[in-house]
C-alpha cells in the first residue's frame, strides 16, 4: 500500500490500534519485562534478545510473504552496508536501554525518547538543510534548558538519555534512507548481529549464563524474541495506515508510560527531575502542536 494513498475507516482504525499496541508495548510491557530479568546481566539479555528474534522474525517473514524482499536486500551491497550501520546503532540502543531499566534509571530512558524527535529535527536541519519553524525552535530551546537544569542543578549529565536519543535517531535516519520494510529490516539486522551475539555468549567474559539454569529465567530469555518483534510488526502496520503526523504524536505515549513505570517502581523523582521534565513536557506540547498544525496546512498548500 502506498503510504500516501487514502485509507478506509477500517484501515485507519487498524492502524490506530496497532500504534497504541506498539507504544504501550514499548512503554509499559518492555520495561516491566526487563525489570523481571534484572538478575540477568545486561549483555546476556541483549544476546538473547538478538538471537531469539531471528526464528520468531523468520516466522513473521514467511507468514507475510516477505522472503523475496529479504533476499533482494541481501543481494545489494549498498543496502547491506546501511543495514550494518543500523544494526550497530540498534544494538547499542538496546544495550543502554536494558542497562538503564535494570539500574533503575527509567526516568533517564524516558527523557531520551522524549527528546528523540527533537534530535531528529536537528539532524534534518544540520545534515539535510531543512528549515526549522519558530515553534520547533522554541521546542528545541525548551528541551535544551531542561537538560541543562538536570545537568547543572541536579549534578547529573543525562548520558543515558542522550545516547538513547542519538543512537535511535541515527538508526531511524539509516532506516529512512534504506529501501527496505520494517520487518525485513529487523530480520536482517538480527541476522547480522547473531554471530557477534553468539560469539560474545560463548567466548566473551561471561562468568555464568542464566540460560538453562533456571526454568523461569530461561523462558523469559526465549520470550525476548517475540517481545522485540511483535511491537515492531504492530508499528509497521500502523505506519502504513496512519499519517506521519499522527504517528509522531502517538510516539510520546511510549516515554510517558516509561516514566509512569519508573514512578511505580519507586525511582527517586528529584526536584531537578521535576524541573527538567516540566521543560521537556512543554517542549513536547509545542512540538506536537506545531506538527499537527503543519500537517493540516499541507494538503491546502499542495492542492
N, C-alpha and C positions, 0 to 999 in steps of 0.2 A: 504494500500500500504506500502510495506517495504521501510523504509527511505533510504536504501542503493541501492534499485533497480533502474535501469536506467529509466529515464522518456523520453517521446516523446517530440518533439519540442513544440507541443501544450500544453502539461502539464507544461513544463518549462516556456512557455510564460504566462500561467495562474498563475503559482507560482510567477513569477517576478512582474506581475501586482498586484497580491494580496499583495505582500510585499510592493510595492510602496504605495498602498492604505492604509495599516495599519500604515506605518510610517508617511505618510502625515497626516493621521487622528490624530495620537498621537502627531505629532509635530506641526501641524497648527490648525486643527479644534478643538481639545480638549481645547487648551489654550484660543482660541477665545470664545468658548462656556463657559468656566469658568469665563472669564472676563465679559461676559454678565450676569452672576449670581453673580457679585461682591457685590450686595446689600443683598444677602442671606448669613447668617452666614455659615462658612465652615463646621461645624458639620452637619447642615441641608442638605447641598449639598451632603455630604458623605452619610448620611442616605438615601436620595432619590436615590443616585447612586446605593446603595446596593439593596434597596427594589424593584426598578423598573427593575433591571437586572434579577430578578427571573422570572416574567411572560414572558419577552421577550426572556430570555435564554431558558425557557421551550419550547417555540415555535420552536426555533432553534434545540433543542434536539429532539423534536418529528419529525421535518422535516428531520433531518439527521439520524433518527432511532437509536439514541444512548441511549434510555431509559435502555436497558439491561446493558450497561456499567455503567450507574449511579447506577442502582440497585445493581450490583455486587460490586461496590466500597462501597456502604452503608453497605454492609454485612461484610466488612473486617475491624476489629478494628485497625490494623496497618495503613491501608490506611487512615482511618478517623482521626487517631491521627496526621498523617502527614498533612492532609488537615486542621486540626485545627490550626497547626503551620503556614501553608501557608496563611490561612485566616487572621490570626493576622498580618502577615507581609504585605500583600497587603492592609489591612485596614489602617495601619499606613502610608504606602507609598502613598495611595490615599489622605489621610487627609493632610499630609505635602505638597503634590503637590498642592492641592486646596488652602491651605493657602499661598503658595509661589506665585501662579498666582494672587490671589486676593490682595496680598500685594506688587505687582509689583517687584517680585524677580525671574523673569523668567530666568535671567542670571544664578542665583544660581541653579535653577532647571535644566537648560541645562547642566551646569557643572557636576551636579550629574549623569546625564545619559551619558555624555561623559566618565567619569571615571568609570562607572559601569562595562564595560568589563575588565578593568584593575583590579578592585577589585575581579572580578570573577576569574581572573588568579591567584591572590594572594591567594585566598581561595583554589584553586587547589593545589598550592604549599604547603601551610601550613597544610591543612587538608587531602589532598589526595596524598601528596608526589610526585606531578608532577614536572618535570624538566622545568625550565624557560630558554628559549633561550636567547642569548645575546641581540638580538633586543628587545625582550619583557622586559628584564631587563632595557634597555635604555628607553623604553616607560614608564615603571613604575617610573623610576627616573625622567624623564621629567615632568610627571604629578605631582609627589611629589613636585618638585621645583615650579611648577605653583601654587599649593595650598598654599605652604609656602609663596610665594610672596603676594598672596591675603590676607593671614593671618597677615604677619608682616608689609609689606609696606602699604597695604590697611586698616590694623587695623580691619579686618573683618574675623573672623573664619567662614569658609563655612559650618556651621552646617546643613543647609538645604541640601546642595549638598551631604554631607557625609551620612546623614540619608537616603536620597533617594537612593544613591548608595548601602549602606549596606542592607537596607530592601529589595530592588529589587534583590540584589544578593542572600540574604537568601531565598527569595521567589523562585527564579529560581533554586537554589540548591535543595530545598524541592520538587519542582515540577519535577525536573530531576530524583530524586530518587523515585518518587511515580508513580506506573504503572497506569496512567490514562491520557486520552487525554485532550487537551487544553479546549475545550468547556464543556465537562462533569465536568472537574475540576473546572472551573469558576462557573458553575451552583451549584455545591456542596458548594463551598466557600461562595457564596452569600446566600445559604440556611442556612449555619452555622451562618453567620453574621446577618441575617434578624431579629431574635428575639432580639438580642442586639441592633440593629439599631432602631427597633420599641420601645423598652423599653426606649432608650435614647430620642426618639422623644416625647413620651407621658409622661414620668416620670422624664426625666433629667432636667437640669437647663436651659430649653429653655423659653425665655421670650415671644416670639411671633413667630408663624410659618408663613412662607411666602406662604405655600401651601394653595390654595383656596382663598387667599386674593386678588391676582392679576392674571388675566387670562394668561397674557404673561409669568410671572414667573412660574405659575403652569404648563404650557405647557413645559417650559424648564426643570423643575424638573422631569416631567414624561419622557422627552426625554433623561434624564441622563442614563436610562436603555439601549436603543439602542446605545447611544454614547459610552457606555462601552463595549457592547457585539460585535457590528459589527467589530471593528478593531481586536478584538481577534480572531473572526472567520476567518477574512482575513489572520491573522498571522498563524493560524492552517493550512489553505490551502497552504500557502507559505512554511511552514516548511516541509510539506510532498512532495513538488515538487522541492525544491532547495537544493543544498549542504549547509551545515552549514557555510562554509567559505563565501558564497555569502550572507547568512542571516546576518552573523557577520559584513560584510562590509556595507550592506544596513542599519543596525540599527543606524548608525551615522546620517542618514537623519533626524531622529526624533529630537535630541537635536539641530541640525543645524537650523531646522525650528523654534524650540522654541526660539532660540537665535534671529532669524530674527523677530519673533513676538514681542520679548522684545524690539528690536530696534524701530520697527514701533509703539509700544505702548509708546515710549518716555522714557524708563528706562535709568537711568544715566549709561553710559559706561565709567567708570573712567579709569585713567591710570593704576592702579593696575589690573583692569579687563582686559585691553588690554594685559598687560604682562602675566597675568595668562592664558588667552585663547591662546596666542601665543605659550606658552609651551604645553598647552593641545592639541591644533590642531597638533603640531609637534609630540606629543606622539601618537595621533590617527593615523597620517600618517604612523609612524614607525610600530605601532601595526597592521594596516591593511595590509601594505606591507608584513610584516613577516607572517601574517596569510594566505595571498594569496600564497606566496612562499611555505609555508609548505603544503598547500592543493594540490599544483601542484606536489610536490615531492612525496606525499603519495602513489598515485597509482603505481608509479615506484618502490617504496620500497616493496609494498605488492605484486606486480606482480612477 
